[in-house]
Amino acid sequence: MADQTADLQKIKPSIVEEFVAGAKKGFYIGAEMIAPAMVLAYVLIQFLDITGIMNSVGKFLGPVMAVFGLPGEAVFALVAAFFAKAAGCATAATLYSKGVITAAQATILFPACVTMGTLIGHFVRIVIVSNASKKWHPLLLCVPLVDAAVVMLLTRAVLSIMGLD
């Protein structure tokens, strides 16, 4: 009986060990996944801004993005989110820090980045690997995009009701 208790204590880590393991995991997630996405987003925004592409695309997509209460340039946050949630959020933060979007507009973008974020990676890991019928692929790609559009409209409505638009 005493031997079994000693064996269980050896197998089960202490609360401190669990905390340290979780802290390490959190640090590595931030260092290996989030930070590179943020740097990539910043570099991309800088490149697009310096070359004038951001302004051109912003003017072209301005009417479409205005439906969501956003300037045309905000589409870059959505495109970045298409590849990684962190990149979309970082792009929105960069646009905010550069004065391209307001805090309310960044708030509209955030749930959309989370809703449709990492769509490409998830699509490959889930839909392709599970060998889902190809006839459903377009629908499976469109649902998160529609969800993102709906959540942007809802967030805009809530901000408007609160008087923060």
Buried (B, 14 or more C-beta within 10 A) or exposed (E): EEEEEEEEEEEEEEEEEEEEEEEEEEEEEEEEBBEBBBEBBBEBBEEBBEEEEBBEBBEEBBEEBEEBBBBBBBBBBBBBBBBBBBBBBBBBBBBBEBEBBBEBBBBBBBBBBBBBBBBEEEBEEEBEEEEEEEEEEEEBBEEBBEBBBEBBBEBBEEBEEEEEB
